[in-house]
Amino acid sequence: MKVITLYINAIETMEIVRELRQRGMVQGKDFDFSYNKSTEYIMAKASMPNHTNFTFYTDKYATFFALKYSTR
C-alpha cells in the first residue's frame, strides 16, 4: 500500500478521480482518496493547505500515479 499526497483543491481532486476510473481502476479495490480542506492552527500560528491523500493498493498504479501527477 502506498499513500501519495497532492496539494490540490476539490475540483482537481475529482478530475483525477474521474480519470483514474476511466482508466479502469476501481475505487475501494485499486485506490482510495480523502480530500482535506485547509486548516488553520491559531495557537501554533500555522496552517495546513488543501490536500488530497491518494492510497493505492497495487504498486504499479502507485508508480503510474506518482509519475503522472507528482508535478501538480
CHARMM internal coordinates of N, CA and C (Angstrom, degrees):
IC EDIT
DIST 1 N 1 CA 1.4428
DIST 1 CA 1 C 1.5290
ANGL 1 N 1 CA 1 C 108.41
DIST 1 C 2 N 1.3215
ANGL 1 CA 1 C 2 N 116.41
DIHE 1 N 1 CA 1 C 2 N 136.86
DIST 2 N 2 CA 1.4609
ANGL 1 C 2 N 2 CA 122.78
DIHE 1 CA 1 C 2 N 2 CA -178.18
DIST 2 CA 2 C 1.5187
ANGL 2 N 2 CA 2 C 108.99
DIHE 1 C 2 N 2 CA 2 C -133.40
DIST 2 C 3 N 1.3363
ANGL 2 CA 2 C 3 N 117.27
DIHE 2 N 2 CA 2 C 3 N 133.08
DIST 3 N 3 CA 1.4625
ANGL 2 C 3 N 3 CA 122.74
DIHE 2 CA 2 C 3 N 3 CA 177.82
DIST 3 CA 3 C 1.5207
ANGL 3 N 3 CA 3 C 108.02
DIHE 2 C 3 N 3 CA 3 C -110.91
DIST 3 C 4 N 1.3326
ANGL 3 CA 3 C 4 N 115.28
DIHE 3 N 3 CA 3 C 4 N 128.62
DIST 4 N 4 CA 1.4587
ANGL 3 C 4 N 4 CA 121.78
DIHE 3 CA 3 C 4 N 4 CA 178.92
DIST 4 CA 4 C 1.5249
ANGL 4 N 4 CA 4 C 107.81
DIHE 3 C 4 N 4 CA 4 C -122.18
DIST 4 C 5 N 1.3280
ANGL 4 CA 4 C 5 N 117.08
DIHE 4 N 4 CA 4 C 5 N 127.84
DIST 5 N 5 CA 1.4558
ANGL 4 C 5 N 5 CA 122.40
DIHE 4 CA 4 C 5 N 5 CA -178.25
DIST 5 CA 5 C 1.5226
ANGL 5 N 5 CA 5 C 109.65
DIHE 4 C 5 N 5 CA 5 C -104.77
DIST 5 C 6 N 1.3314
ANGL 5 CA 5 C 6 N 115.41
DIHE 5 N 5 CA 5 C 6 N 129.60
DIST 6 N 6 CA 1.4643
ANGL 5 C 6 N 6 CA 122.07
DIHE 5 CA 5 C 6 N 6 CA 174.45
DIST 6 CA 6 C 1.5205
ANGL 6 N 6 CA 6 C 108.23
DIHE 5 C 6 N 6 CA 6 C -118.89
DIST 6 C 7 N 1.3137
ANGL 6 CA 6 C 7 N 117.31
DIHE 6 N 6 CA 6 C 7 N 136.66
DIST 7 N 7 CA 1.4597
ANGL 6 C 7 N 7 CA 122.13
DIHE 6 CA 6 C 7 N 7 CA 178.80
DIST 7 CA 7 C 1.5266
ANGL 7 N 7 CA 7 C 108.62
DIHE 6 C 7 N 7 CA 7 C -92.73
DIST 7 C 8 N 1.3372
ANGL 7 CA 7 C 8 N 114.69
DIHE 7 N 7 CA 7 C 8 N 81.98
DIST 8 N 8 CA 1.4633
ANGL 7 C 8 N 8 CA 122.66
DIHE 7 CA 7 C 8 N 8 CA -175.24
DIST 8 CA 8 C 1.5220
ANGL 8 N 8 CA 8 C 109.22
DIHE 7 C 8 N 8 CA 8 C -134.42
DIST 8 C 9 N 1.3370
ANGL 8 CA 8 C 9 N 115.84
DIHE 8 N 8 CA 8 C 9 N 166.50
DIST 9 N 9 CA 1.4643
ANGL 8 C 9 N 9 CA 119.97
DIHE 8 CA 8 C 9 N 9 CA 179.50
DIST 9 CA 9 C 1.5321
ANGL 9 N 9 CA 9 C 111.05
DIHE 8 C 9 N 9 CA 9 C -89.25
DIST 9 C 10 N 1.3201
ANGL 9 CA 9 C 10 N 115.82
DIHE 9 N 9 CA 9 C 10 N 178.76
DIST 10 N 10 CA 1.4707
ANGL 9 C 10 N 10 CA 121.19
DIHE 9 CA 9 C 10 N 10 CA -175.63
DIST 10 CA 10 C 1.5313
ANGL 10 N 10 CA 10 C 112.33
DIHE 9 C 10 N 10 CA 10 C -65.09
DIST 10 C 11 N 1.3201
ANGL 10 CA 10 C 11 N 117.43
DIHE 10 N 10 CA 10 C 11 N -36.58
DIST 11 N 11 CA 1.4681
ANGL 10 C 11 N 11 CA 120.70
DIHE 10 CA 10 C 11 N 11 CA -179.37
DIST 11 CA 11 C 1.5280
ANGL 11 N 11 CA 11 C 110.15
DIHE 10 C 11 N 11 CA 11 C -65.13
DIST 11 C 12 N 1.3245
ANGL 11 CA 11 C 12 N 116.86
DIHE 11 N 11 CA 11 C 12 N -46.91
DIST 12 N 12 CA 1.4702
ANGL 11 C 12 N 12 CA 120.54
DIHE 11 CA 11 C 12 N 12 CA 177.83
DIST 12 CA 12 C 1.5283
ANGL 12 N 12 CA 12 C 110.97
DIHE 11 C 12 N 12 CA 12 C -62.58
DIST 12 C 13 N 1.3288
ANGL 12 CA 12 C 13 N 116.30
DIHE 12 N 12 CA 12 C 13 N -38.16
DIST 13 N 13 CA 1.4614
ANGL 12 C 13 N 13 CA 120.82
DIHE 12 CA 12 C 13 N 13 CA 178.40
DIST 13 CA 13 C 1.5219
ANGL 13 N 13 CA 13 C 110.84
DIHE 12 C 13 N 13 CA 13 C -58.29
DIST 13 C 14 N 1.3231
ANGL 13 CA 13 C 14 N 116.67
DIHE 13 N 13 CA 13 C 14 N -49.40
DIST 14 N 14 CA 1.4591
ANGL 13 C 14 N 14 CA 120.14
DIHE 13 CA 13 C 14 N 14 CA -177.72
DIST 14 CA 14 C 1.5239
ANGL 14 N 14 CA 14 C 112.03
DIHE 13 C 14 N 14 CA 14 C -67.36
DIST 14 C 15 N 1.3316
ANGL 14 CA 14 C 15 N 118.10
DIHE 14 N 14 CA 14 C 15 N -32.69
DIST 15 N 15 CA 1.4668
ANGL 14 C 15 N 15 CA 120.66
DIHE 14 CA 14 C 15 N 15 CA 175.54
DIST 15 CA 15 C 1.5345
ANGL 15 N 15 CA 15 C 110.25
DIHE 14 C 15 N 15 CA 15 C -61.75
DIST 15 C 16 N 1.3262
ANGL 15 CA 15 C 16 N 115.90
DIHE 15 N 15 CA 15 C 16 N -43.59
DIST 16 N 16 CA 1.4599
ANGL 15 C 16 N 16 CA 119.89
DIHE 15 CA 15 C 16 N 16 CA 179.43
DIST 16 CA 16 C 1.5195
ANGL 16 N 16 CA 16 C 110.91
DIHE 15 C 16 N 16 CA 16 C -66.41
DIST 16 C 17 N 1.3296
ANGL 16 CA 16 C 17 N 117.09
DIHE 16 N 16 CA 16 C 17 N -43.55
DIST 17 N 17 CA 1.4660
ANGL 16 C 17 N 17 CA 120.84
DIHE 16 CA 16 C 17 N 17 CA 179.70
DIST 17 CA 17 C 1.5285
ANGL 17 N 17 CA 17 C 110.54
DIHE 16 C 17 N 17 CA 17 C -60.07
DIST 17 C 18 N 1.3230
ANGL 17 CA 17 C 18 N 117.24
DIHE 17 N 17 CA 17 C 18 N -43.41
DIST 18 N 18 CA 1.4725
ANGL 17 C 18 N 18 CA 120.33
DIHE 17 CA 17 C 18 N 18 CA 177.91
DIST 18 CA 18 C 1.5230
ANGL 18 N 18 CA 18 C 111.18
DIHE 17 C 18 N 18 CA 18 C -61.78
DIST 18 C 19 N 1.3285
ANGL 18 CA 18 C 19 N 116.48
DIHE 18 N 18 CA 18 C 19 N -39.91
DIST 19 N 19 CA 1.4667
ANGL 18 C 19 N 19 CA 119.99
DIHE 18 CA 18 C 19 N 19 CA 179.40
DIST 19 CA 19 C 1.5327
ANGL 19 N 19 CA 19 C 110.70
DIHE 18 C 19 N 19 CA 19 C -66.05
DIST 19 C 20 N 1.3101
ANGL 19 CA 19 C 20 N 117.23
DIHE 19 N 19 CA 19 C 20 N -41.54
DIST 20 N 20 CA 1.4657
ANGL 19 C 20 N 20 CA 120.21
DIHE 19 CA 19 C 20 N 20 CA 178.04
DIST 20 CA 20 C 1.5218
ANGL 20 N 20 CA 20 C 110.80
DIHE 19 C 20 N 20 CA 20 C -61.02
DIST 20 C 21 N 1.3256
ANGL 20 CA 20 C 21 N 116.17
DIHE 20 N 20 CA 20 C 21 N -42.22
DIST 21 N 21 CA 1.4706
ANGL 20 C 21 N 21 CA 120.33
DIHE 20 CA 20 C 21 N 21 CA 178.18
DIST 21 CA 21 C 1.5212
ANGL 21 N 21 CA 21 C 111.19
DIHE 20 C 21 N 21 CA 21 C -64.54
DIST 21 C 22 N 1.3379
ANGL 21 CA 21 C 22 N 117.22
DIHE 21 N 21 CA 21 C 22 N -39.51
DIST 22 N 22 CA 1.4700
ANGL 21 C 22 N 22 CA 120.93
DIHE 21 CA 21 C 22 N 22 CA 178.08
DIST 22 CA 22 C 1.5255
ANGL 22 N 22 CA 22 C 111.23
DIHE 21 C 22 N 22 CA 22 C -62.75
DIST 22 C 23 N 1.3144
ANGL 22 CA 22 C 23 N 116.75
DIHE 22 N 22 CA 22 C 23 N -30.93
DIST 23 N 23 CA 1.4656
ANGL 22 C 23 N 23 CA 121.30
DIHE 22 CA 22 C 23 N 23 CA 179.04
DIST 23 CA 23 C 1.5306
ANGL 23 N 23 CA 23 C 111.98
DIHE 22 C 23 N 23 CA 23 C -78.62
DIST 23 C 24 N 1.3328
ANGL 23 CA 23 C 24 N 116.27
DIHE 23 N 23 CA 23 C 24 N 0.43
DIST 24 N 24 CA 1.4587
ANGL 23 C 24 N 24 CA 120.43
DIHE 23 CA 23 C 24 N 24 CA 175.94
DIST 24 CA 24 C 1.5161
ANGL 24 N 24 CA 24 C 115.21
DIHE 23 C 24 N 24 CA 24 C 96.27
DIST 24 C 25 N 1.3240
ANGL 24 CA 24 C 25 N 117.37
DIHE 24 N 24 CA 24 C 25 N 3.01
DIST 25 N 25 CA 1.4658
ANGL 24 C 25 N 25 CA 119.53
DIHE 24 CA 24 C 25 N 25 CA 178.20
DIST 25 CA 25 C 1.5267
ANGL 25 N 25 CA 25 C 109.24
DIHE 24 C 25 N 25 CA 25 C -76.76
DIST 25 C 26 N 1.3108
ANGL 25 CA 25 C 26 N 115.44
DIHE 25 N 25 CA 25 C 26 N 143.50
DIST 26 N 26 CA 1.4563
ANGL 25 C 26 N 26 CA 121.57
DIHE 25 CA 25 C 26 N 26 CA -177.37
DIST 26 CA 26 C 1.5293
ANGL 26 N 26 CA 26 C 108.86
DIHE 25 C 26 N 26 CA 26 C -108.48
DIST 26 C 27 N 1.3411
ANGL 26 CA 26 C 27 N 114.66
DIHE 26 N 26 CA 26 C 27 N 124.19
DIST 27 N 27 CA 1.4540
ANGL 26 C 27 N 27 CA 119.43
DIHE 26 CA 26 C 27 N 27 CA 178.15
DIST 27 CA 27 C 1.5289
ANGL 27 N 27 CA 27 C 109.06
DIHE 26 C 27 N 27 CA 27 C -67.85
DIST 27 C 28 N 1.3224
ANGL 27 CA 27 C 28 N 117.18
DIHE 27 N 27 CA 27 C 28 N 134.94
DIST 28 N 28 CA 1.4518
ANGL 27 C 28 N 28 CA 122.03
DIHE 27 CA 27 C 28 N 28 CA -177.43
DIST 28 CA 28 C 1.5151
ANGL 28 N 28 CA 28 C 112.86
DIHE 27 C 28 N 28 CA 28 C 93.67
DIST 28 C 29 N 1.3233
ANGL 28 CA 28 C 29 N 116.70
DIHE 28 N 28 CA 28 C 29 N -20.04
DIST 29 N 29 CA 1.4698
ANGL 28 C 29 N 29 CA 121.72
DIHE 28 CA 28 C 29 N 29 CA 177.65
DIST 29 CA 29 C 1.5226
ANGL 29 N 29 CA 29 C 110.66
DIHE 28 C 29 N 29 CA 29 C -112.96
DIST 29 C 30 N 1.3344
ANGL 29 CA 29 C 30 N 116.06
DIHE 29 N 29 CA 29 C 30 N -53.29
DIST 30 N 30 CA 1.4578
ANGL 29 C 30 N 30 CA 121.34
DIHE 29 CA 29 C 30 N 30 CA -178.68
DIST 30 CA 30 C 1.5291
ANGL 30 N 30 CA 30 C 112.45
DIHE 29 C 30 N 30 CA 30 C -93.90
DIST 30 C 31 N 1.3345
ANGL 30 CA 30 C 31 N 116.50
DIHE 30 N 30 CA 30 C 31 N -33.95
DIST 31 N 31 CA 1.4580
ANGL 30 C 31 N 31 CA 120.03
DIHE 30 CA 30 C 31 N 31 CA -177.88
DIST 31 CA 31 C 1.5235
ANGL 31 N 31 CA 31 C 110.63
DIHE 30 C 31 N 31 CA 31 C -154.81
DIST 31 C 32 N 1.3089
ANGL 31 CA 31 C 32 N 115.60
DIHE 31 N 31 CA 31 C 32 N 161.54
DIST 32 N 32 CA 1.4621
ANGL 31 C 32 N 32 CA 124.52
DIHE 31 CA 31 C 32 N 32 CA 170.08
DIST 32 CA 32 C 1.5173
ANGL 32 N 32 CA 32 C 106.72
DIHE 31 C 32 N 32 CA 32 C -139.81
DIST 32 C 33 N 1.3274
ANGL 32 CA 32 C 33 N 116.12
DIHE 32 N 32 CA 32 C 33 N 164.98
DIST 33 N 33 CA 1.4537
ANGL 32 C 33 N 33 CA 119.36
DIHE 32 CA 32 C 33 N 33 CA 176.47
DIST 33 CA 33 C 1.5211
ANGL 33 N 33 CA 33 C 109.44
DIHE 32 C 33 N 33 CA 33 C -148.08
DIST 33 C 34 N 1.3308
ANGL 33 CA 33 C 34 N 115.41
DIHE 33 N 33 CA 33 C 34 N 155.21
DIST 34 N 34 CA 1.4602
ANGL 33 C 34 N 34 CA 120.93
DIHE 33 CA 33 C 34 N 34 CA 173.44
DIST 34 CA 34 C 1.5210
ANGL 34 N 34 CA 34 C 107.84
DIHE 33 C 34 N 34 CA 34 C -140.75
DIST 34 C 35 N 1.3324
ANGL 34 CA 34 C 35 N 114.78
DIHE 34 N 34 CA 34 C 35 N 125.44
DIST 35 N 35 CA 1.4608
ANGL 34 C 35 N 35 CA 121.23
DIHE 34 CA 34 C 35 N 35 CA 179.39
DIST 35 CA 35 C 1.5228
ANGL 35 N 35 CA 35 C 107.94
DIHE 34 C 35 N 35 CA 35 C -93.22
DIST 35 C 36 N 1.3118
ANGL 35 CA 35 C 36 N 116.33
DIHE 35 N 35 CA 35 C 36 N 136.21
DIST 36 N 36 CA 1.4616
ANGL 35 C 36 N 36 CA 121.81
DIHE 35 CA 35 C 36 N 36 CA -179.69
DIST 36 CA 36 C 1.5213
ANGL 36 N 36 CA 36 C 108.92
DIHE 35 C 36 N 36 CA 36 C -127.89
DIST 36 C 37 N 1.3361
ANGL 36 CA 36 C 37 N 116.08
DIHE 36 N 36 CA 36 C 37 N 115.32
DIST 37 N 37 CA 1.4626
ANGL 36 C 37 N 37 CA 118.18
DIHE 36 CA 36 C 37 N 37 CA -179.17
DIST 37 CA 37 C 1.5198
ANGL 37 N 37 CA 37 C 110.20
DIHE 36 C 37 N 37 CA 37 C -75.41
DIST 37 C 38 N 1.3187
ANGL 37 CA 37 C 38 N 116.01
DIHE 37 N 37 CA 37 C 38 N 163.31
DIST 38 N 38 CA 1.4589
ANGL 37 C 38 N 38 CA 120.68
DIHE 37 CA 37 C 38 N 38 CA -174.93
DIST 38 CA 38 C 1.5307
ANGL 38 N 38 CA 38 C 110.92
DIHE 37 C 38 N 38 CA 38 C -62.13
DIST 38 C 39 N 1.3219
ANGL 38 CA 38 C 39 N 114.38
DIHE 38 N 38 CA 38 C 39 N 147.98
DIST 39 N 39 CA 1.4586
ANGL 38 C 39 N 39 CA 122.12
DIHE 38 CA 38 C 39 N 39 CA -178.76
DIST 39 CA 39 C 1.5177
ANGL 39 N 39 CA 39 C 108.16
DIHE 38 C 39 N 39 CA 39 C -134.79
DIST 39 C 40 N 1.3358
ANGL 39 CA 39 C 40 N 116.11
DIHE 39 N 39 CA 39 C 40 N 139.60
DIST 40 N 40 CA 1.4524
ANGL 39 C 40 N 40 CA 120.28
DIHE 39 CA 39 C 40 N 40 CA 176.09
DIST 40 CA 40 C 1.5159
ANGL 40 N 40 CA 40 C 109.27
DIHE 39 C 40 N 40 CA 40 C -112.24
DIST 40 C 41 N 1.3131
ANGL 40 CA 40 C 41 N 115.51
DIHE 40 N 40 CA 40 C 41 N 133.93
DIST 41 N 41 CA 1.4539
ANGL 40 C 41 N 41 CA 122.34
DIHE 40 CA 40 C 41 N 41 CA 178.25
DIST 41 CA 41 C 1.5246
ANGL 41 N 41 CA 41 C 107.55
DIHE 40 C 41 N 41 CA 41 C -107.12
DIST 41 C 42 N 1.3240
ANGL 41 CA 41 C 42 N 115.82
DIHE 41 N 41 CA 41 C 42 N 100.82
DIST 42 N 42 CA 1.4661
ANGL 41 C 42 N 42 CA 121.40
DIHE 41 CA 41 C 42 N 42 CA -172.74
DIST 42 CA 42 C 1.5297
ANGL 42 N 42 CA 42 C 111.80
DIHE 41 C 42 N 42 CA 42 C -63.14
DIST 42 C 43 N 1.3233
ANGL 42 CA 42 C 43 N 116.74
DIHE 42 N 42 CA 42 C 43 N -46.30
DIST 43 N 43 CA 1.4678
ANGL 42 C 43 N 43 CA 119.64
DIHE 42 CA 42 C 43 N 43 CA -177.24
DIST 43 CA 43 C 1.5374
ANGL 43 N 43 CA 43 C 111.28
DIHE 42 C 43 N 43 CA 43 C -63.36
DIST 43 C 44 N 1.3053
ANGL 43 CA 43 C 44 N 117.24
DIHE 43 N 43 CA 43 C 44 N -36.48
DIST 44 N 44 CA 1.4655
ANGL 43 C 44 N 44 CA 120.51
DIHE 43 CA 43 C 44 N 44 CA -178.71
DIST 44 CA 44 C 1.5257
ANGL 44 N 44 CA 44 C 112.09
DIHE 43 C 44 N 44 CA 44 C -89.59
DIST 44 C 45 N 1.3285
ANGL 44 CA 44 C 45 N 116.74
DIHE 44 N 44 CA 44 C 45 N -6.18
DIST 45 N 45 CA 1.4624
ANGL 44 C 45 N 45 CA 122.36
DIHE 44 CA 44 C 45 N 45 CA -177.40
DIST 45 CA 45 C 1.5239
ANGL 45 N 45 CA 45 C 110.83
DIHE 44 C 45 N 45 CA 45 C 52.01
DIST 45 C 46 N 1.3214
ANGL 45 CA 45 C 46 N 114.42
DIHE 45 N 45 CA 45 C 46 N 47.45
DIST 46 N 46 CA 1.4636
ANGL 45 C 46 N 46 CA 120.94
DIHE 45 CA 45 C 46 N 46 CA -178.76
DIST 46 CA 46 C 1.5274
ANGL 46 N 46 CA 46 C 108.85
DIHE 45 C 46 N 46 CA 46 C -138.31
DIST 46 C 47 N 1.3063
ANGL 46 CA 46 C 47 N 115.79
DIHE 46 N 46 CA 46 C 47 N 167.88
DIST 47 N 47 CA 1.4602
ANGL 46 C 47 N 47 CA 119.79
DIHE 46 CA 46 C 47 N 47 CA 177.42
DIST 47 CA 47 C 1.5226
ANGL 47 N 47 CA 47 C 109.53
DIHE 46 C 47 N 47 CA 47 C -145.09
DIST 47 C 48 N 1.3271
ANGL 47 CA 47 C 48 N 114.37
DIHE 47 N 47 CA 47 C 48 N 157.93
DIST 48 N 48 CA 1.4670
ANGL 47 C 48 N 48 CA 121.51
DIHE 47 CA 47 C 48 N 48 CA 175.87
DIST 48 CA 48 C 1.5219
ANGL 48 N 48 CA 48 C 105.72
DIHE 47 C 48 N 48 CA 48 C -117.57
DIST 48 C 49 N 1.3196
ANGL 48 CA 48 C 49 N 117.75
DIHE 48 N 48 CA 48 C 49 N 118.72
DIST 49 N 49 CA 1.4713
ANGL 48 C 49 N 49 CA 119.81
DIHE 48 CA 48 C 49 N 49 CA -177.77
DIST 49 CA 49 C 1.5345
ANGL 49 N 49 CA 49 C 111.94
DIHE 48 C 49 N 49 CA 49 C -71.70
DIST 49 C 50 N 1.3405
ANGL 49 CA 49 C 50 N 115.39
DIHE 49 N 49 CA 49 C 50 N 167.80
DIST 50 N 50 CA 1.4710
ANGL 49 C 50 N 50 CA 120.50
DIHE 49 CA 49 C 50 N 50 CA 173.99
DIST 50 CA 50 C 1.5157
ANGL 50 N 50 CA 50 C 108.44
DIHE 49 C 50 N 50 CA 50 C -52.41
DIST 50 C 51 N 1.3209
ANGL 50 CA 50 C 51 N 115.71
DIHE 50 N 50 CA 50 C 51 N 137.89
DIST 51 N 51 CA 1.4595
ANGL 50 C 51 N 51 CA 119.15
DIHE 50 CA 50 C 51 N 51 CA 175.82
DIST 51 CA 51 C 1.5212
ANGL 51 N 51 CA 51 C 109.89
DIHE 50 C 51 N 51 CA 51 C -158.64
DIST 51 C 52 N 1.3160
ANGL 51 CA 51 C 52 N 114.60
DIHE 51 N 51 CA 51 C 52 N 157.81
DIST 52 N 52 CA 1.4598
ANGL 51 C 52 N 52 CA 121.78
DIHE 51 CA 51 C 52 N 52 CA 178.38
DIST 52 CA 52 C 1.5173
ANGL 52 N 52 CA 52 C 108.56
DIHE 51 C 52 N 52 CA 52 C -127.62
DIST 52 C 53 N 1.3205
ANGL 52 CA 52 C 53 N 115.54
DIHE 52 N 52 CA 52 C 53 N 132.85
DIST 53 N 53 CA 1.4602
ANGL 52 C 53 N 53 CA 121.79
DIHE 52 CA 52 C 53 N 53 CA 174.60
DIST 53 CA 53 C 1.5206
ANGL 53 N 53 CA 53 C 107.97
DIHE 52 C 53 N 53 CA 53 C -99.49
DIST 53 C 54 N 1.3159
ANGL 53 CA 53 C 54 N 116.04
DIHE 53 N 53 CA 53 C 54 N 119.78
DIST 54 N 54 CA 1.4636
ANGL 53 C 54 N 54 CA 121.90
DIHE 53 CA 53 C 54 N 54 CA 175.15
DIST 54 CA 54 C 1.5236
ANGL 54 N 54 CA 54 C 106.97
DIHE 53 C 54 N 54 CA 54 C -103.22
DIST 54 C 55 N 1.3232
ANGL 54 CA 54 C 55 N 116.35
DIHE 54 N 54 CA 54 C 55 N 125.40
DIST 55 N 55 CA 1.4614
ANGL 54 C 55 N 55 CA 122.40
DIHE 54 CA 54 C 55 N 55 CA 178.54
DIST 55 CA 55 C 1.5174
ANGL 55 N 55 CA 55 C 108.53
DIHE 54 C 55 N 55 CA 55 C -108.86
DIST 55 C 56 N 1.3251
ANGL 55 CA 55 C 56 N 116.08
DIHE 55 N 55 CA 55 C 56 N 127.47
DIST 56 N 56 CA 1.4641
ANGL 55 C 56 N 56 CA 121.44
DIHE 55 CA 55 C 56 N 56 CA 179.26
DIST 56 CA 56 C 1.5162
ANGL 56 N 56 CA 56 C 109.33
DIHE 55 C 56 N 56 CA 56 C -115.98
DIST 56 C 57 N 1.3354
ANGL 56 CA 56 C 57 N 115.62
DIHE 56 N 56 CA 56 C 57 N 136.19
DIST 57 N 57 CA 1.4606
ANGL 56 C 57 N 57 CA 121.96
DIHE 56 CA 56 C 57 N 57 CA -178.16
DIST 57 CA 57 C 1.5266
ANGL 57 N 57 CA 57 C 111.96
DIHE 56 C 57 N 57 CA 57 C -99.69
DIST 57 C 58 N 1.3264
ANGL 57 CA 57 C 58 N 116.37
DIHE 57 N 57 CA 57 C 58 N -4.49
DIST 58 N 58 CA 1.4559
ANGL 57 C 58 N 58 CA 122.33
DIHE 57 CA 57 C 58 N 58 CA 178.37
DIST 58 CA 58 C 1.5284
ANGL 58 N 58 CA 58 C 108.01
DIHE 57 C 58 N 58 CA 58 C -126.16
DIST 58 C 59 N 1.3227
ANGL 58 CA 58 C 59 N 116.87
DIHE 58 N 58 CA 58 C 59 N 126.84
DIST 59 N 59 CA 1.4649
ANGL 58 C 59 N 59 CA 121.12
DIHE 58 CA 58 C 59 N 59 CA -175.81
DIST 59 CA 59 C 1.5263
ANGL 59 N 59 CA 59 C 113.61
DIHE 58 C 59 N 59 CA 59 C -57.75
DIST 59 C 60 N 1.3270
ANGL 59 CA 59 C 60 N 117.61
DIHE 59 N 59 CA 59 C 60 N -39.92
DIST 60 N 60 CA 1.4689
ANGL 59 C 60 N 60 CA 118.99
DIHE 59 CA 59 C 60 N 60 CA -176.93
DIST 60 CA 60 C 1.5226
ANGL 60 N 60 CA 60 C 111.48
DIHE 59 C 60 N 60 CA 60 C -64.57
DIST 60 C 61 N 1.3271
ANGL 60 CA 60 C 61 N 117.76
DIHE 60 N 60 CA 60 C 61 N -34.50
DIST 61 N 61 CA 1.4629
ANGL 60 C 61 N 61 CA 120.39
DIHE 60 CA 60 C 61 N 61 CA 177.87
DIST 61 CA 61 C 1.5272
ANGL 61 N 61 CA 61 C 110.86
DIHE 60 C 61 N 61 CA 61 C -71.37
DIST 61 C 62 N 1.3132
ANGL 61 CA 61 C 62 N 116.71
DIHE 61 N 61 CA 61 C 62 N -37.53
DIST 62 N 62 CA 1.4663
ANGL 61 C 62 N 62 CA 120.45
DIHE 61 CA 61 C 62 N 62 CA 177.38
DIST 62 CA 62 C 1.5214
ANGL 62 N 62 CA 62 C 110.76
DIHE 61 C 62 N 62 CA 62 C -64.06
DIST 62 C 63 N 1.3196
ANGL 62 CA 62 C 63 N 116.88
DIHE 62 N 62 CA 62 C 63 N -41.28
DIST 63 N 63 CA 1.4626
ANGL 62 C 63 N 63 CA 121.16
DIHE 62 CA 62 C 63 N 63 CA 179.04
DIST 63 CA 63 C 1.5232
ANGL 63 N 63 CA 63 C 110.72
DIHE 62 C 63 N 63 CA 63 C -64.91
DIST 63 C 64 N 1.3342
ANGL 63 CA 63 C 64 N 116.90
DIHE 63 N 63 CA 63 C 64 N -46.87
DIST 64 N 64 CA 1.4641
ANGL 63 C 64 N 64 CA 121.18
DIHE 63 CA 63 C 64 N 64 CA 177.21
DIST 64 CA 64 C 1.5265
ANGL 64 N 64 CA 64 C 110.16
DIHE 63 C 64 N 64 CA 64 C -56.24
DIST 64 C 65 N 1.3179
ANGL 64 CA 64 C 65 N 116.21
DIHE 64 N 64 CA 64 C 65 N -48.41
DIST 65 N 65 CA 1.4583
ANGL 64 C 65 N 65 CA 121.56
DIHE 64 CA 64 C 65 N 65 CA -176.90
DIST 65 CA 65 C 1.5306
ANGL 65 N 65 CA 65 C 110.62
DIHE 64 C 65 N 65 CA 65 C -61.95
DIST 65 C 66 N 1.3137
ANGL 65 CA 65 C 66 N 116.64
DIHE 65 N 65 CA 65 C 66 N -46.85
DIST 66 N 66 CA 1.4702
ANGL 65 C 66 N 66 CA 120.49
DIHE 65 CA 65 C 66 N 66 CA -178.76
DIST 66 CA 66 C 1.5285
ANGL 66 N 66 CA 66 C 111.51
DIHE 65 C 66 N 66 CA 66 C -61.29
DIST 66 C 67 N 1.3156
ANGL 66 CA 66 C 67 N 117.09
DIHE 66 N 66 CA 66 C 67 N -40.51
DIST 67 N 67 CA 1.4551
ANGL 66 C 67 N 67 CA 120.76
DIHE 66 CA 66 C 67 N 67 CA 179.37
DIST 67 CA 67 C 1.5265
ANGL 67 N 67 CA 67 C 112.09
DIHE 66 C 67 N 67 CA 67 C -68.11
DIST 67 C 68 N 1.3163
ANGL 67 CA 67 C 68 N 116.47
DIHE 67 N 67 CA 67 C 68 N -39.56
DIST 68 N 68 CA 1.4610
ANGL 67 C 68 N 68 CA 120.48
DIHE 67 CA 67 C 68 N 68 CA -176.17
DIST 68 CA 68 C 1.5178
ANGL 68 N 68 CA 68 C 113.51
DIHE 67 C 68 N 68 CA 68 C -79.13
DIST 68 C 69 N 1.3334
ANGL 68 CA 68 C 69 N 117.97
DIHE 68 N 68 CA 68 C 69 N -39.61
DIST 69 N 69 CA 1.4632
ANGL 68 C 69 N 69 CA 120.42
DIHE 68 CA 68 C 69 N 69 CA -170.28
DIST 69 CA 69 C 1.5182
ANGL 69 N 69 CA 69 C 115.49
DIHE 68 C 69 N 69 CA 69 C -111.35
DIST 69 C 70 N 1.3088
ANGL 69 CA 69 C 70 N 119.49
DIHE 69 N 69 CA 69 C 70 N 1.68
DIST 70 N 70 CA 1.4675
ANGL 69 C 70 N 70 CA 119.84
DIHE 69 CA 69 C 70 N 70 CA -176.32
DIST 70 CA 70 C 1.5240
ANGL 70 N 70 CA 70 C 113.31
DIHE 69 C 70 N 70 CA 70 C -67.53
DIST 70 C 71 N 1.3012
ANGL 70 CA 70 C 71 N 118.38
DIHE 70 N 70 CA 70 C 71 N -14.54
DIST 71 N 71 CA 1.4581
ANGL 70 C 71 N 71 CA 121.21
DIHE 70 CA 70 C 71 N 71 CA -179.88
DIST 71 CA 71 C 1.5203
ANGL 71 N 71 CA 71 C 113.18
DIHE 70 C 71 N 71 CA 71 C -87.79
DIST 71 C 72 N 1.3031
ANGL 71 CA 71 C 72 N 118.41
DIHE 71 N 71 CA 71 C 72 N -1.67
DIST 72 N 72 CA 1.4726
ANGL 71 C 72 N 72 CA 120.86
DIHE 71 CA 71 C 72 N 72 CA -179.98
DIST 72 CA 72 C 1.4931
ANGL 72 N 72 CA 72 C 111.59
DIHE 71 C 72 N 72 CA 72 C -77.40
END
COOR INIT
IC SEED 1 N 1 CA 1 C
IC BUILD
